Amino acid sequence: MLLEATTNIVLPSNGDGWVKLRQDDFSDLDEHFNIRGQVQQRDTPSLPFISSELSGTIQHMMRSEPCRRATLDEVRSLSPLVRLSCGQSSTRAALVEEDETFLTWLLA
C-alpha cells in the first residue's frame, strides 16, 4: 500500500509482474518513479521523485519471506518514517511531489 501511495501505481495482482515481486525482483518498479538526487537516465519529469531511503524501506517491507521483512519496530525506526513522525512542524513535506495540475484536476 505504501508503494502504491508514494508512486501512484497499482501493483499487479497476477502475471509476470506479480511473480517478479514475489521473488524480490523490484526491477519493474523503476519505470514508475525517479530517485531524488540521482542522475536520471530517461526523460521522465512527470514521474514522482522518492528518496532512495524510502525506496529501500518499501522494498524491505515487501520481502517475500516474512522473516526477512521489516518488523513494525524496524519500520518505525527507519529514516523516512522517523522524519515524518518527529512532529517538528505542523507543515511537513509530502512523500511524493505532485504535479501542479493535480490540484486543478482534483478540484474540477
Distance bins in CASP14 RR format, pairs under 12 A and 6 or more apart:
PFRMAT RR
TARGET T0000
AUTHOR 0000-0000-0000
RMODE 2
METHOD distances of the structure
MODEL  1
1 7 0 0 0 0 0 1 0 0 0 0 0
1 9 0 0 0 0 0 1 0 0 0 0 0
1 10 0 0 0 0 0 1 0 0 0 0 0
1 11 0 0 0 0 1 0 0 0 0 0 0
1 58 0 0 0 0 1 0 0 0 0 0 0
1 61 0 0 0 0 1 0 0 0 0 0 0
1 62 0 0 0 0 0 1 0 0 0 0 0
2 9 0 0 0 0 0 1 0 0 0 0 0
2 11 0 0 0 0 0 1 0 0 0 0 0
2 50 0 0 0 0 0 1 0 0 0 0 0
2 54 0 0 0 0 1 0 0 0 0 0 0
2 55 0 0 0 0 0 1 0 0 0 0 0
2 56 0 0 0 0 0 1 0 0 0 0 0
2 57 1 0 0 1 0 0 0 0 0 0 0
2 58 1 0 1 0 0 0 0 0 0 0 0
2 59 0 0 0 0 0 1 0 0 0 0 0
2 60 0 0 0 0 0 1 0 0 0 0 0
2 61 1 0 0 1 0 0 0 0 0 0 0
2 62 0 0 0 0 1 0 0 0 0 0 0
2 70 0 0 0 0 0 1 0 0 0 0 0
2 75 0 0 0 0 1 0 0 0 0 0 0
2 78 0 0 0 0 0 1 0 0 0 0 0
2 80 0 0 0 0 1 0 0 0 0 0 0
2 81 0 0 0 0 1 0 0 0 0 0 0
2 84 0 0 0 0 0 1 0 0 0 0 0
2 95 0 0 0 0 1 0 0 0 0 0 0
2 96 0 0 0 0 0 1 0 0 0 0 0
3 9 1 0 0 1 0 0 0 0 0 0 0
3 10 0 0 0 0 1 0 0 0 0 0 0
3 11 1 0 0 1 0 0 0 0 0 0 0
3 12 0 0 0 0 0 1 0 0 0 0 0
3 21 0 0 0 0 1 0 0 0 0 0 0
3 26 0 0 0 0 1 0 0 0 0 0 0
3 28 0 0 0 0 0 1 0 0 0 0 0
3 29 1 0 0 1 0 0 0 0 0 0 0
3 32 0 0 0 0 1 0 0 0 0 0 0
3 33 0 0 0 0 1 0 0 0 0 0 0
3 48 0 0 0 0 0 1 0 0 0 0 0
3 50 0 0 0 0 1 0 0 0 0 0 0
3 54 0 0 0 0 1 0 0 0 0 0 0
3 55 0 0 0 0 1 0 0 0 0 0 0
3 56 0 0 0 0 0 1 0 0 0 0 0
3 57 0 0 0 0 1 0 0 0 0 0 0
3 58 1 0 1 0 0 0 0 0 0 0 0
3 59 0 0 0 0 1 0 0 0 0 0 0
3 60 0 0 0 0 0 1 0 0 0 0 0
3 61 0 0 0 0 1 0 0 0 0 0 0
3 62 1 0 0 1 0 0 0 0 0 0 0
3 95 0 0 0 0 0 1 0 0 0 0 0
3 96 0 0 0 0 0 1 0 0 0 0 0
4 10 1 0 0 1 0 0 0 0 0 0 0
4 11 1 0 0 1 0 0 0 0 0 0 0
4 12 0 0 0 0 0 1 0 0 0 0 0
4 13 0 0 0 0 0 1 0 0 0 0 0
4 29 0 0 0 0 0 1 0 0 0 0 0
4 32 0 0 0 0 1 0 0 0 0 0 0
4 33 0 0 0 0 0 1 0 0 0 0 0
4 48 0 0 0 0 0 1 0 0 0 0 0
4 58 0 0 0 0 1 0 0 0 0 0 0
4 62 0 0 0 0 0 1 0 0 0 0 0
4 95 0 0 0 0 0 1 0 0 0 0 0
4 96 0 0 0 0 0 1 0 0 0 0 0
5 11 0 0 0 0 0 1 0 0 0 0 0
5 33 0 0 0 0 0 1 0 0 0 0 0
5 48 0 0 0 0 0 1 0 0 0 0 0
5 50 0 0 0 0 0 1 0 0 0 0 0
5 54 0 0 0 0 0 1 0 0 0 0 0
5 58 0 0 0 0 1 0 0 0 0 0 0
5 94 0 0 0 0 0 1 0 0 0 0 0
5 95 1 0 0 1 0 0 0 0 0 0 0
5 96 1 0 0 1 0 0 0 0 0 0 0
6 29 0 0 0 0 0 1 0 0 0 0 0
6 32 0 0 0 0 1 0 0 0 0 0 0
6 33 1 0 0 1 0 0 0 0 0 0 0
6 34 0 0 0 0 0 1 0 0 0 0 0
6 35 0 0 0 0 0 1 0 0 0 0 0
6 36 0 0 0 0 0 1 0 0 0 0 0
6 47 0 0 0 0 0 1 0 0 0 0 0
6 48 1 0 0 1 0 0 0 0 0 0 0
6 49 0 0 0 0 1 0 0 0 0 0 0
6 50 1 0 1 0 0 0 0 0 0 0 0
6 51 0 0 0 0 1 0 0 0 0 0 0
6 53 0 0 0 0 0 1 0 0 0 0 0
6 54 1 0 0 1 0 0 0 0 0 0 0
6 55 0 0 0 0 1 0 0 0 0 0 0
6 56 0 0 0 0 0 1 0 0 0 0 0
6 57 0 0 0 0 1 0 0 0 0 0 0
6 58 1 0 0 1 0 0 0 0 0 0 0
6 59 0 0 0 0 0 1 0 0 0 0 0
6 61 0 0 0 0 0 1 0 0 0 0 0
6 80 0 0 0 0 1 0 0 0 0 0 0
6 81 0 0 0 0 0 1 0 0 0 0 0
6 84 0 0 0 0 0 1 0 0 0 0 0
6 94 0 0 0 0 1 0 0 0 0 0 0
6 95 1 0 1 0 0 0 0 0 0 0 0
6 96 1 0 1 0 0 0 0 0 0 0 0
6 97 0 0 0 0 0 1 0 0 0 0 0
6 98 0 0 0 0 0 1 0 0 0 0 0
7 26 0 0 0 0 0 1 0 0 0 0 0
7 28 0 0 0 0 0 1 0 0 0 0 0
7 29 1 0 0 1 0 0 0 0 0 0 0
7 30 0 0 0 0 0 1 0 0 0 0 0
7 31 0 0 0 0 0 1 0 0 0 0 0
7 32 1 0 1 0 0 0 0 0 0 0 0
7 33 1 0 1 0 0 0 0 0 0 0 0
7 34 0 0 0 0 1 0 0 0 0 0 0
7 35 0 0 0 0 0 1 0 0 0 0 0
7 47 0 0 0 0 1 0 0 0 0 0 0
7 48 1 0 1 0 0 0 0 0 0 0 0
7 49 0 0 0 0 0 1 0 0 0 0 0
7 50 1 0 0 1 0 0 0 0 0 0 0
7 54 0 0 0 0 1 0 0 0 0 0 0
7 55 0 0 0 0 1 0 0 0 0 0 0
7 58 0 0 0 0 1 0 0 0 0 0 0
7 95 0 0 0 0 1 0 0 0 0 0 0
7 96 1 0 0 1 0 0 0 0 0 0 0
7 97 0 0 0 0 0 1 0 0 0 0 0
8 32 1 0 0 1 0 0 0 0 0 0 0
8 33 0 0 0 0 1 0 0 0 0 0 0
8 46 0 0 0 0 0 1 0 0 0 0 0
8 47 0 0 0 0 1 0 0 0 0 0 0
8 48 1 0 0 1 0 0 0 0 0 0 0
8 49 0 0 0 0 0 1 0 0 0 0 0
8 50 0 0 0 0 0 1 0 0 0 0 0
8 94 0 0 0 0 0 1 0 0 0 0 0
8 95 0 0 0 0 0 1 0 0 0 0 0
8 96 1 0 0 1 0 0 0 0 0 0 0
8 97 0 0 0 0 0 1 0 0 0 0 0
8 98 0 0 0 0 1 0 0 0 0 0 0
8 99 0 0 0 0 0 1 0 0 0 0 0
8 102 0 0 0 0 1 0 0 0 0 0 0
9 17 0 0 0 0 0 1 0 0 0 0 0
9 21 0 0 0 0 0 1 0 0 0 0 0
9 28 0 0 0 0 1 0 0 0 0 0 0
9 29 1 0 0 1 0 0 0 0 0 0 0
9 30 0 0 0 0 0 1 0 0 0 0 0
9 31 0 0 0 0 1 0 0 0 0 0 0
9 32 1 0 1 0 0 0 0 0 0 0 0
9 33 0 0 0 0 1 0 0 0 0 0 0
9 47 0 0 0 0 1 0 0 0 0 0 0
9 48 0 0 0 0 1 0 0 0 0 0 0
9 50 0 0 0 0 0 1 0 0 0 0 0
9 58 0 0 0 0 0 1 0 0 0 0 0
9 96 0 0 0 0 0 1 0 0 0 0 0
10 17 0 0 0 0 0 1 0 0 0 0 0
10 18 0 0 0 0 0 1 0 0 0 0 0
10 29 0 0 0 0 0 1 0 0 0 0 0
10 32 0 0 0 0 0 1 0 0 0 0 0
11 17 0 0 0 0 1 0 0 0 0 0 0
11 18 1 0 0 1 0 0 0 0 0 0 0
11 20 0 0 0 0 0 1 0 0 0 0 0
11 21 1 0 0 1 0 0 0 0 0 0 0
11 22 0 0 0 0 0 1 0 0 0 0 0
11 26 0 0 0 0 0 1 0 0 0 0 0
11 28 0 0 0 0 1 0 0 0 0 0 0
11 29 0 0 0 0 1 0 0 0 0 0 0
11 32 0 0 0 0 0 1 0 0 0 0 0
11 58 0 0 0 0 0 1 0 0 0 0 0
11 62 0 0 0 0 1 0 0 0 0 0 0
12 18 1 0 1 0 0 0 0 0 0 0 0
12 19 0 0 0 0 1 0 0 0 0 0 0
12 20 0 0 0 0 1 0 0 0 0 0 0
12 21 1 0 0 1 0 0 0 0 0 0 0
12 22 0 0 0 0 0 1 0 0 0 0 0
12 28 0 0 0 0 1 0 0 0 0 0 0
12 29 0 0 0 0 0 1 0 0 0 0 0
12 32 0 0 0 0 0 1 0 0 0 0 0
13 19 0 0 0 0 0 1 0 0 0 0 0
13 21 0 0 0 0 0 1 0 0 0 0 0
13 22 0 0 0 0 0 1 0 0 0 0 0
14 20 0 0 0 0 0 1 0 0 0 0 0
14 21 0 0 0 0 0 1 0 0 0 0 0
14 22 0 0 0 0 0 1 0 0 0 0 0
15 21 0 0 0 0 1 0 0 0 0 0 0
15 22 0 0 0 0 0 1 0 0 0 0 0
15 28 0 0 0 0 0 1 0 0 0 0 0
16 22 0 0 0 0 0 1 0 0 0 0 0
16 23 0 0 0 0 0 1 0 0 0 0 0
16 25 0 0 0 0 0 1 0 0 0 0 0
16 27 0 0 0 0 0 1 0 0 0 0 0
16 28 0 0 0 0 1 0 0 0 0 0 0
17 23 0 0 0 0 1 0 0 0 0 0 0
17 25 0 0 0 0 1 0 0 0 0 0 0
17 26 0 0 0 0 0 1 0 0 0 0 0
17 27 0 0 0 0 1 0 0 0 0 0 0
17 28 1 0 1 0 0 0 0 0 0 0 0
17 29 0 0 0 0 1 0 0 0 0 0 0
17 31 0 0 0 0 0 1 0 0 0 0 0
18 25 0 0 0 0 0 1 0 0 0 0 0
18 28 0 0 0 0 1 0 0 0 0 0 0
18 62 0 0 0 0 0 1 0 0 0 0 0
18 64 0 0 0 0 0 1 0 0 0 0 0
19 25 0 0 0 0 1 0 0 0 0 0 0
19 28 0 0 0 0 0 1 0 0 0 0 0
19 64 0 0 0 0 0 1 0 0 0 0 0
20 26 1 0 0 1 0 0 0 0 0 0 0
20 27 1 0 0 1 0 0 0 0 0 0 0
20 28 1 0 1 0 0 0 0 0 0 0 0
20 29 0 0 0 0 1 0 0 0 0 0 0
20 30 0 0 0 0 0 1 0 0 0 0 0
20 62 0 0 0 0 0 1 0 0 0 0 0
20 64 0 0 0 0 0 1 0 0 0 0 0
21 27 0 0 0 0 1 0 0 0 0 0 0
21 28 1 0 0 1 0 0 0 0 0 0 0
21 29 0 0 0 0 1 0 0 0 0 0 0
21 58 0 0 0 0 0 1 0 0 0 0 0
21 59 0 0 0 0 1 0 0 0 0 0 0
21 61 0 0 0 0 0 1 0 0 0 0 0
21 62 1 0 0 1 0 0 0 0 0 0 0
21 63 0 0 0 0 0 1 0 0 0 0 0
21 64 1 0 0 1 0 0 0 0 0 0 0
22 62 0 0 0 0 1 0 0 0 0 0 0
22 63 0 0 0 0 1 0 0 0 0 0 0
22 64 1 0 1 0 0 0 0 0 0 0 0
22 65 0 0 0 0 0 1 0 0 0 0 0
23 62 0 0 0 0 0 1 0 0 0 0 0
23 63 0 0 0 0 0 1 0 0 0 0 0
23 64 1 0 0 1 0 0 0 0 0 0 0
23 65 0 0 0 0 0 1 0 0 0 0 0
24 56 0 0 0 0 0 1 0 0 0 0 0
24 59 1 0 0 1 0 0 0 0 0 0 0
24 60 0 0 0 0 0 1 0 0 0 0 0
24 61 0 0 0 0 0 1 0 0 0 0 0
24 62 1 0 0 1 0 0 0 0 0 0 0
24 63 1 0 0 1 0 0 0 0 0 0 0
24 64 1 0 1 0 0 0 0 0 0 0 0
24 65 0 0 0 0 1 0 0 0 0 0 0
24 68 0 0 0 0 1 0 0 0 0 0 0
24 69 0 0 0 0 0 1 0 0 0 0 0
25 59 0 0 0 0 0 1 0 0 0 0 0
25 62 0 0 0 0 0 1 0 0 0 0 0
25 63 0 0 0 0 0 1 0 0 0 0 0
25 64 0 0 0 0 1 0 0 0 0 0 0
26 32 0 0 0 0 0 1 0 0 0 0 0
26 33 0 0 0 0 0 1 0 0 0 0 0
26 55 0 0 0 0 1 0 0 0 0 0 0
26 56 0 0 0 0 1 0 0 0 0 0 0
26 58 0 0 0 0 1 0 0 0 0 0 0
26 59 1 0 1 0 0 0 0 0 0 0 0
26 60 0 0 0 0 0 1 0 0 0 0 0
26 61 0 0 0 0 0 1 0 0 0 0 0
26 62 1 0 0 1 0 0 0 0 0 0 0
26 63 0 0 0 0 0 1 0 0 0 0 0
26 64 0 0 0 0 0 1 0 0 0 0 0
27 59 0 0 0 0 0 1 0 0 0 0 0
29 35 0 0 0 0 0 1 0 0 0 0 0
29 47 0 0 0 0 0 1 0 0 0 0 0
29 48 0 0 0 0 0 1 0 0 0 0 0
29 50 0 0 0 0 0 1 0 0 0 0 0
29 55 0 0 0 0 1 0 0 0 0 0 0
29 56 0 0 0 0 0 1 0 0 0 0 0
29 58 0 0 0 0 1 0 0 0 0 0 0
29 59 0 0 0 0 1 0 0 0 0 0 0
29 62 0 0 0 0 1 0 0 0 0 0 0
30 38 0 0 0 0 0 1 0 0 0 0 0
30 40 0 0 0 0 0 1 0 0 0 0 0
30 41 0 0 0 0 1 0 0 0 0 0 0
30 42 0 0 0 0 1 0 0 0 0 0 0
30 44 0 0 0 0 0 1 0 0 0 0 0
30 47 0 0 0 0 1 0 0 0 0 0 0
30 50 0 0 0 0 0 1 0 0 0 0 0
30 52 0 0 0 0 0 1 0 0 0 0 0
30 55 0 0 0 0 1 0 0 0 0 0 0
30 59 0 0 0 0 0 1 0 0 0 0 0
31 40 0 0 0 0 0 1 0 0 0 0 0
31 41 0 0 0 0 0 1 0 0 0 0 0
31 42 0 0 0 0 1 0 0 0 0 0 0
31 44 0 0 0 0 1 0 0 0 0 0 0
31 47 0 0 0 0 1 0 0 0 0 0 0
32 42 0 0 0 0 0 1 0 0 0 0 0
32 44 0 0 0 0 1 0 0 0 0 0 0
32 46 0 0 0 0 0 1 0 0 0 0 0
32 47 1 0 0 1 0 0 0 0 0 0 0
32 48 0 0 0 0 1 0 0 0 0 0 0
32 49 0 0 0 0 0 1 0 0 0 0 0
32 50 0 0 0 0 1 0 0 0 0 0 0
32 55 0 0 0 0 0 1 0 0 0 0 0
32 58 0 0 0 0 0 1 0 0 0 0 0
32 96 0 0 0 0 0 1 0 0 0 0 0
33 40 0 0 0 0 0 1 0 0 0 0 0
33 42 0 0 0 0 0 1 0 0 0 0 0
33 44 0 0 0 0 1 0 0 0 0 0 0
33 45 0 0 0 0 0 1 0 0 0 0 0
33 46 0 0 0 0 0 1 0 0 0 0 0
33 47 1 0 1 0 0 0 0 0 0 0 0
33 48 1 0 1 0 0 0 0 0 0 0 0
33 49 1 0 0 1 0 0 0 0 0 0 0
33 50 1 0 1 0 0 0 0 0 0 0 0
33 51 0 0 0 0 0 1 0 0 0 0 0
33 52 0 0 0 0 0 1 0 0 0 0 0
33 54 0 0 0 0 1 0 0 0 0 0 0
33 55 1 0 0 1 0 0 0 0 0 0 0
33 56 0 0 0 0 0 1 0 0 0 0 0
33 58 0 0 0 0 0 1 0 0 0 0 0
33 95 0 0 0 0 0 1 0 0 0 0 0
33 96 0 0 0 0 1 0 0 0 0 0 0
33 97 0 0 0 0 0 1 0 0 0 0 0
34 40 1 0 1 0 0 0 0 0 0 0 0
34 41 0 0 0 0 1 0 0 0 0 0 0
34 42 0 0 0 0 1 0 0 0 0 0 0
34 43 0 0 0 0 0 1 0 0 0 0 0
34 44 1 0 0 1 0 0 0 0 0 0 0
34 45 0 0 0 0 1 0 0 0 0 0 0
34 46 0 0 0 0 1 0 0 0 0 0 0
34 47 1 0 1 0 0 0 0 0 0 0 0
34 48 1 0 0 1 0 0 0 0 0 0 0
34 49 1 0 1 0 0 0 0 0 0 0 0
34 50 1 0 0 1 0 0 0 0 0 0 0
34 51 0 0 0 0 0 1 0 0 0 0 0
34 52 0 0 0 0 0 1 0 0 0 0 0
34 54 0 0 0 0 0 1 0 0 0 0 0
34 55 0 0 0 0 0 1 0 0 0 0 0
34 96 0 0 0 0 0 1 0 0 0 0 0
34 97 0 0 0 0 1 0 0 0 0 0 0
35 41 0 0 0 0 0 1 0 0 0 0 0
35 42 0 0 0 0 0 1 0 0 0 0 0
35 44 0 0 0 0 0 1 0 0 0 0 0
35 47 0 0 0 0 0 1 0 0 0 0 0
35 48 0 0 0 0 0 1 0 0 0 0 0
35 49 1 0 0 1 0 0 0 0 0 0 0
35 50 1 0 0 1 0 0 0 0 0 0 0
35 51 1 0 0 1 0 0 0 0 0 0 0
35 52 1 0 1 0 0 0 0 0 0 0 0
35 53 0 0 0 0 1 0 0 0 0 0 0
35 54 0 0 0 0 1 0 0 0 0 0 0
35 55 1 0 0 1 0 0 0 0 0 0 0
35 56 0 0 0 0 1 0 0 0 0 0 0
36 47 0 0 0 0 0 1 0 0 0 0 0
36 48 0 0 0 0 1 0 0 0 0 0 0
36 49 1 0 1 0 0 0 0 0 0 0 0
36 50 1 0 0 1 0 0 0 0 0 0 0
36 51 1 0 1 0 0 0 0 0 0 0 0
36 52 1 0 0 1 0 0 0 0 0 0 0
36 53 0 0 0 0 1 0 0 0 0 0 0
36 54 0 0 0 0 1 0 0 0 0 0 0
36 55 0 0 0 0 1 0 0 0 0 0 0
36 80 0 0 0 0 0 1 0 0 0 0 0
36 93 0 0 0 0 0 1 0 0 0 0 0
36 95 0 0 0 0 0 1 0 0 0 0 0
36 96 0 0 0 0 0 1 0 0 0 0 0
36 97 0 0 0 0 1 0 0 0 0 0 0
37 49 1 0 0 1 0 0 0 0 0 0 0
37 50 0 0 0 0 0 1 0 0 0 0 0
37 51 0 0 0 0 1 0 0 0 0 0 0
37 52 0 0 0 0 1 0 0 0 0 0 0
37 53 0 0 0 0 0 1 0 0 0 0 0
37 55 0 0 0 0 0 1 0 0 0 0 0
38 49 0 0 0 0 1 0 0 0 0 0 0
38 50 0 0 0 0 0 1 0 0 0 0 0
38 51 0 0 0 0 1 0 0 0 0 0 0
38 52 1 0 0 1 0 0 0 0 0 0 0
38 55 0 0 0 0 0 1 0 0 0 0 0
40 46 0 0 0 0 0 1 0 0 0 0 0
40 47 0 0 0 0 1 0 0 0 0 0 0
40 49 0 0 0 0 1 0 0 0 0 0 0
45 97 0 0 0 0 0 1 0 0 0 0 0
45 99 0 0 0 0 1 0 0 0 0 0 0
46 97 0 0 0 0 0 1 0 0 0 0 0
46 98 0 0 0 0 0 1 0 0 0 0 0
46 99 1 0 0 1 0 0 0 0 0 0 0
46 100 0 0 0 0 0 1 0 0 0 0 0
46 101 0 0 0 0 1 0 0 0 0 0 0
46 102 0 0 0 0 0 1 0 0 0 0 0
47 96 0 0 0 0 1 0 0 0 0 0 0
47 97 0 0 0 0 0 1 0 0 0 0 0
47 98 0 0 0 0 0 1 0 0 0 0 0
47 99 0 0 0 0 1 0 0 0 0 0 0
48 54 0 0 0 0 0 1 0 0 0 0 0
48 55 0 0 0 0 0 1 0 0 0 0 0
48 94 0 0 0 0 1 0 0 0 0 0 0
48 95 0 0 0 0 1 0 0 0 0 0 0
48 96 1 0 1 0 0 0 0 0 0 0 0
48 97 1 0 0 1 0 0 0 0 0 0 0
48 98 1 0 0 1 0 0 0 0 0 0 0
48 99 0 0 0 0 1 0 0 0 0 0 0
48 102 0 0 0 0 0 1 0 0 0 0 0
49 55 0 0 0 0 0 1 0 0 0 0 0
49 93 0 0 0 0 0 1 0 0 0 0 0
49 94 0 0 0 0 0 1 0 0 0 0 0
49 95 0 0 0 0 1 0 0 0 0 0 0
49 96 1 0 0 1 0 0 0 0 0 0 0
49 97 1 0 1 0 0 0 0 0 0 0 0
49 98 0 0 0 0 0 1 0 0 0 0 0
49 99 0 0 0 0 0 1 0 0 0 0 0
50 56 0 0 0 0 1 0 0 0 0 0 0
50 57 0 0 0 0 1 0 0 0 0 0 0
50 58 0 0 0 0 1 0 0 0 0 0 0
50 59 0 0 0 0 0 1 0 0 0 0 0
50 80 0 0 0 0 1 0 0 0 0 0 0
50 93 0 0 0 0 0 1 0 0 0 0 0
50 94 0 0 0 0 0 1 0 0 0 0 0
50 95 1 0 0 1 0 0 0 0 0 0 0
50 96 1 0 0 1 0 0 0 0 0 0 0
50 97 0 0 0 0 1 0 0 0 0 0 0
51 57 0 0 0 0 1 0 0 0 0 0 0
51 58 0 0 0 0 0 1 0 0 0 0 0
51 78 0 0 0 0 0 1 0 0 0 0 0
51 79 0 0 0 0 1 0 0 0 0 0 0
51 80 1 0 0 1 0 0 0 0 0 0 0
51 81 0 0 0 0 0 1 0 0 0 0 0
51 83 0 0 0 0 1 0 0 0 0 0 0
51 84 0 0 0 0 0 1 0 0 0 0 0
51 93 0 0 0 0 0 1 0 0 0 0 0
51 95 0 0 0 0 1 0 0 0 0 0 0
51 96 0 0 0 0 0 1 0 0 0 0 0
51 97 0 0 0 0 0 1 0 0 0 0 0
52 58 0 0 0 0 0 1 0 0 0 0 0
52 59 0 0 0 0 0 1 0 0 0 0 0
52 79 0 0 0 0 0 1 0 0 0 0 0
52 80 0 0 0 0 1 0 0 0 0 0 0
53 59 0 0 0 0 0 1 0 0 0 0 0
53 60 0 0 0 0 0 1 0 0 0 0 0
53 78 1 0 0 1 0 0 0 0 0 0 0
53 79 1 0 1 0 0 0 0 0 0 0 0
53 80 1 0 1 0 0 0 0 0 0 0 0
53 81 0 0 0 0 1 0 0 0 0 0 0
53 82 0 0 0 0 0 1 0 0 0 0 0
53 83 0 0 0 0 1 0 0 0 0 0 0
53 84 0 0 0 0 0 1 0 0 0 0 0
53 95 0 0 0 0 0 1 0 0 0 0 0
54 60 0 0 0 0 0 1 0 0 0 0 0
54 61 0 0 0 0 0 1 0 0 0 0 0
54 75 0 0 0 0 0 1 0 0 0 0 0
54 78 0 0 0 0 1 0 0 0 0 0 0
54 79 0 0 0 0 1 0 0 0 0 0 0
54 80 1 0 1 0 0 0 0 0 0 0 0
54 81 0 0 0 0 1 0 0 0 0 0 0
54 82 0 0 0 0 0 1 0 0 0 0 0
54 83 0 0 0 0 1 0 0 0 0 0 0
54 84 0 0 0 0 0 1 0 0 0 0 0
54 93 0 0 0 0 0 1 0 0 0 0 0
54 94 0 0 0 0 0 1 0 0 0 0 0
54 95 1 0 0 1 0 0 0 0 0 0 0
54 96 0 0 0 0 1 0 0 0 0 0 0
55 61 0 0 0 0 0 1 0 0 0 0 0
55 62 0 0 0 0 0 1 0 0 0 0 0
55 78 0 0 0 0 0 1 0 0 0 0 0
55 79 0 0 0 0 0 1 0 0 0 0 0
55 80 0 0 0 0 1 0 0 0 0 0 0
55 95 0 0 0 0 0 1 0 0 0 0 0
55 96 0 0 0 0 0 1 0 0 0 0 0
56 62 0 0 0 0 1 0 0 0 0 0 0
56 63 0 0 0 0 0 1 0 0 0 0 0
56 70 0 0 0 0 1 0 0 0 0 0 0
56 75 0 0 0 0 0 1 0 0 0 0 0
56 78 0 0 0 0 1 0 0 0 0 0 0
56 79 0 0 0 0 0 1 0 0 0 0 0
56 80 0 0 0 0 1 0 0 0 0 0 0
56 81 0 0 0 0 0 1 0 0 0 0 0
57 63 0 0 0 0 0 1 0 0 0 0 0
57 69 0 0 0 0 0 1 0 0 0 0 0
57 70 1 0 0 1 0 0 0 0 0 0 0
57 74 0 0 0 0 1 0 0 0 0 0 0
57 75 1 0 0 1 0 0 0 0 0 0 0
57 76 0 0 0 0 0 1 0 0 0 0 0
57 77 0 0 0 0 0 1 0 0 0 0 0
57 78 1 0 1 0 0 0 0 0 0 0 0
57 79 1 0 0 1 0 0 0 0 0 0 0
57 80 1 0 1 0 0 0 0 0 0 0 0
57 81 1 0 0 1 0 0 0 0 0 0 0
57 82 0 0 0 0 0 1 0 0 0 0 0
57 83 0 0 0 0 0 1 0 0 0 0 0
57 84 0 0 0 0 0 1 0 0 0 0 0
57 95 0 0 0 0 0 1 0 0 0 0 0
58 69 0 0 0 0 0 1 0 0 0 0 0
58 70 0 0 0 0 1 0 0 0 0 0 0
58 75 0 0 0 0 0 1 0 0 0 0 0
58 78 0 0 0 0 1 0 0 0 0 0 0
58 80 0 0 0 0 1 0 0 0 0 0 0
58 81 0 0 0 0 0 1 0 0 0 0 0
58 95 0 0 0 0 0 1 0 0 0 0 0
59 68 0 0 0 0 0 1 0 0 0 0 0
59 69 0 0 0 0 0 1 0 0 0 0 0
59 70 0 0 0 0 1 0 0 0 0 0 0
59 78 0 0 0 0 0 1 0 0 0 0 0
60 68 0 0 0 0 1 0 0 0 0 0 0
60 69 1 0 0 1 0 0 0 0 0 0 0
60 70 1 0 1 0 0 0 0 0 0 0 0
60 71 0 0 0 0 0 1 0 0 0 0 0
60 74 1 0 0 1 0 0 0 0 0 0 0
60 75 0 0 0 0 1 0 0 0 0 0 0
60 77 0 0 0 0 0 1 0 0 0 0 0
60 78 1 0 0 1 0 0 0 0 0 0 0
60 79 0 0 0 0 0 1 0 0 0 0 0
60 80 0 0 0 0 0 1 0 0 0 0 0
60 81 0 0 0 0 0 1 0 0 0 0 0
61 68 0 0 0 0 0 1 0 0 0 0 0
61 69 1 0 0 1 0 0 0 0 0 0 0
61 70 1 0 1 0 0 0 0 0 0 0 0
61 71 0 0 0 0 1 0 0 0 0 0 0
61 72 0 0 0 0 1 0 0 0 0 0 0
61 74 0 0 0 0 1 0 0 0 0 0 0
61 75 1 0 0 1 0 0 0 0 0 0 0
61 76 0 0 0 0 0 1 0 0 0 0 0
61 78 0 0 0 0 1 0 0 0 0 0 0
61 80 0 0 0 0 0 1 0 0 0 0 0
61 81 0 0 0 0 0 1 0 0 0 0 0
62 68 0 0 0 0 0 1 0 0 0 0 0
62 69 1 0 0 1 0 0 0 0 0 0 0
62 70 0 0 0 0 1 0 0 0 0 0 0
62 75 0 0 0 0 0 1 0 0 0 0 0
63 69 1 0 1 0 0 0 0 0 0 0 0
63 70 1 0 0 1 0 0 0 0 0 0 0
63 71 0 0 0 0 0 1 0 0 0 0 0
63 74 0 0 0 0 0 1 0 0 0 0 0
68 74 0 0 0 0 0 1 0 0 0 0 0
69 75 0 0 0 0 1 0 0 0 0 0 0
70 76 0 0 0 0 1 0 0 0 0 0 0
70 77 0 0 0 0 1 0 0 0 0 0 0
70 78 1 0 0 1 0 0 0 0 0 0 0
70 80 0 0 0 0 0 1 0 0 0 0 0
70 81 0 0 0 0 0 1 0 0 0 0 0
71 77 0 0 0 0 1 0 0 0 0 0 0
71 78 0 0 0 0 0 1 0 0 0 0 0
72 78 0 0 0 0 0 1 0 0 0 0 0
72 81 0 0 0 0 0 1 0 0 0 0 0
73 81 0 0 0 0 0 1 0 0 0 0 0
74 81 0 0 0 0 0 1 0 0 0 0 0
74 82 0 0 0 0 0 1 0 0 0 0 0
75 81 1 0 0 1 0 0 0 0 0 0 0
75 82 0 0 0 0 0 1 0 0 0 0 0
75 84 0 0 0 0 0 1 0 0 0 0 0
75 85 0 0 0 0 0 1 0 0 0 0 0
76 82 1 0 0 1 0 0 0 0 0 0 0
76 84 0 0 0 0 0 1 0 0 0 0 0
76 85 1 0 0 1 0 0 0 0 0 0 0
76 86 0 0 0 0 0 1 0 0 0 0 0
77 83 0 0 0 0 0 1 0 0 0 0 0
77 85 0 0 0 0 0 1 0 0 0 0 0
78 84 0 0 0 0 0 1 0 0 0 0 0
78 85 0 0 0 0 0 1 0 0 0 0 0
79 85 0 0 0 0 0 1 0 0 0 0 0
79 86 0 0 0 0 0 1 0 0 0 0 0
80 86 0 0 0 0 0 1 0 0 0 0 0
80 92 0 0 0 0 0 1 0 0 0 0 0
80 93 0 0 0 0 0 1 0 0 0 0 0
80 95 1 0 0 1 0 0 0 0 0 0 0
80 96 0 0 0 0 0 1 0 0 0 0 0
81 87 0 0 0 0 0 1 0 0 0 0 0
81 92 0 0 0 0 0 1 0 0 0 0 0
81 95 0 0 0 0 1 0 0 0 0 0 0
82 88 0 0 0 0 0 1 0 0 0 0 0
83 89 0 0 0 0 0 1 0 0 0 0 0
83 92 1 0 0 1 0 0 0 0 0 0 0
83 93 0 0 0 0 1 0 0 0 0 0 0
83 95 0 0 0 0 0 1 0 0 0 0 0
84 92 1 0 0 1 0 0 0 0 0 0 0
84 93 0 0 0 0 1 0 0 0 0 0 0
84 94 0 0 0 0 1 0 0 0 0 0 0
84 95 1 0 0 1 0 0 0 0 0 0 0
85 92 0 0 0 0 1 0 0 0 0 0 0
86 92 0 0 0 0 1 0 0 0 0 0 0
94 102 0 0 0 0 0 1 0 0 0 0 0
96 102 0 0 0 0 1 0 0 0 0 0 0
98 104 0 0 0 0 0 1 0 0 0 0 0
98 105 0 0 0 0 1 0 0 0 0 0 0
98 106 0 0 0 0 1 0 0 0 0 0 0
99 105 0 0 0 0 1 0 0 0 0 0 0
99 106 0 0 0 0 0 1 0 0 0 0 0
100 106 0 0 0 0 0 1 0 0 0 0 0
101 107 0 0 0 0 0 1 0 0 0 0 0
101 108 0 0 0 0 0 1 0 0 0 0 0
102 108 0 0 0 0 0 1 0 0 0 0 0
END
